[in-house]
Amino acid sequence: MDKKSKKRIDILRSNLQRLRQQLSGAQQQKDDLEESQTLIKQIASVEAELQSLTGSQSPKR
């Protein structure tokens, strides 16, 4: 794995952590269901990209 891929993986992992925190907050507020759905889609997208970069390894949570 080259430097660029490792850096991208680090960025994706930090983004994933931030998105999960935002989702947790959005679910607690329950005033905007659309925001929760958007965050869930973004998390799925980041997880898919992370999965493709790491190959068959599962992303660390």
C-alpha positions in Angstrom: 0.0 0.0 0.0 1.4 3.3 -1.0 1.6 6.5 1.0 -1.3 8.1 -0.7 -3.6 5.2 0.1 -2.5 5.1 3.7 -3.2 8.9 4.0 -6.6 8.5 2.4 -7.5 5.6 4.8 -6.5 7.8 7.8 -8.7 10.6 6.5 -11.6 8.3 5.9 -11.4 6.8 9.3 -11.4 10.2 10.9 -14.4 11.3 8.7 -16.2 8.1 9.7 -15.7 8.8 13.4 -17.0 12.4 13.0 -20.0 11.3 11.0 -20.9 8.7 13.6 -20.8 11.3 16.3 -23.0 13.6 14.2 -25.4 10.8 13.7 -25.6 10.0 17.4 -26.4 13.7 18.1 -29.0 13.8 15.3 -30.7 10.7 16.6 -30.9 12.2 20.1 -32.6 15.4 18.8 -35.1 13.6 16.6 -36.3 16.9 15.1 -34.9 16.3 11.6 -35.2 12.7 10.4 -33.8 13.8 7.0 -30.5 14.7 8.6 -30.2 11.3 10.1 -30.9 9.6 6.8 -28.3 11.8 5.0 -25.7 10.9 7.7 -26.4 7.2 7.4 -25.9 7.4 3.6 -22.7 9.3 4.0 -21.4 6.7 6.6 -22.3 3.9 4.1 -20.4 5.7 1.4 -17.3 6.3 3.5 -17.4 2.7 4.7 -17.6 1.4 1.1 -14.6 3.5 0.0 -12.7 2.4 3.1 -13.5 -1.2 2.3 -12.4 -0.8 -1.3 -9.0 0.7 -0.2 -8.3 -1.9 2.4 -9.4 -4.8 0.2 -11.0 -7.7 2.0 -10.0 -6.4 5.5 -12.9 -4.9 7.5 -12.5 -1.3 8.6 -11.5 -0.8 12.2 -14.2 0.8 14.4 
